[in-house]
Structure formats: C-alpha cells, structure tokens
Amino acid sequence: MDASTVKTLLQNHLLECEFNVQGEGNHYDIEAIGEVFDGLRPVQRQQLVYAALKDQIGDGSIHAVNIRTYTQAQWQAQA
C-alpha cells in the first residue's frame, strides 16, 4: 500500500474533505480538512477517518496512522 492508495480510500469515504497523506509501508500521517469535522470532539473526528480505513487496518495493510483533522477555518488559521 502507498500514500496515494490511502488518500483514494479516504476520498471515497469522506467526499467533502481534502487530504494530505504521507508515509509508506503500513505507517501513515494523515491530515484531513473539511467542514464535516465542525462541532465534533477529537475522538469523533478520528473515528470518521478510521472508518474509511477499517478494512485495511483489520487485515494489517495499515498498522499505524497519525491523524490530524481540521475544519477549513482551523486549517487556514494554522497555515
């Protein structure tokens, strides 16, 4: 699995989000940006991202992910 495959899986699950994915093998860093995260607690935000990767995590193709989530306003404020 590579970063572009992980990004495609995420984009297919969370259509209204933008993603930056880095990593290789079975370890990935994911930045997810979208209004879908507005009003959600951090754990709820991560659960949305994990849901897109549950099959790959389950079969071991993805072992570790570092997830950072942002609304558009949060993304622009930290840039």
N, C-alpha and C positions, 0 to 999 in steps of 0.2 A: 504494500500500500504506500502511496506517496501523498504529499500535501495537496496536490490538485484533486485527487480522488476524494480525500476527506472534505475538501471545500465543496465539491459537487454534491456529496451526500448531504452536507449542511444546507446548501442552497435549495435542494429538492425538498427538504423538510420544512425549512423556515424561509418561505419565498420572499417575505418582505424585509429580509435582513441582508446586510453586507458582511462579508467575512474576510479576514486575513488569517491565513493558516501557514505555519512554518513547522518544520520537523521532518523526520524520516523514520523509516522502520515502523515502530509501533508507539512512538512518543511524539506528541504534537502540542504546539502552542496555538490557541485559537482566540482571536478577537472577533466578537460578534457585535454588530452595530444595528440597532433597529428600534422602532417605537414599540414593538411587541414587549419590550422589557420595561416599559414605563409602568411604575407603580408596583412592580414585583420585588419581593425580597431577593437577596443574592442567591439563596438556595433554589428558589423558584426559577430564576434566570438560568442557573446551571442545569436544572432538570430539563428545561426546554432544549438545550444544546445536547445534553446526554441522550435524550430521546431519539435524536437523529442518528446517533452512533451506536445504539444499543446492540444491534446485531454484531457489529464489528468488535465491540468491547466483549460481548459474550463469547465470540469464537476466538478471541485472543489476537485478532489482527491489529487491534488498537489496545495497548496496555495502559498508557498514561496520557492524560490530557491536562493541560493548564488552560483554564477558560477565564477570559475577561470579557464582560458584557457591558455595553453602553447604549444609552439612548442617543439619538443624533445630537442633542444638546450637550450631553456629557462628553461625547466624542470630540465635538468641536471645542469644548472648554479645556480639555486636556491636551489638545494639539498645540 
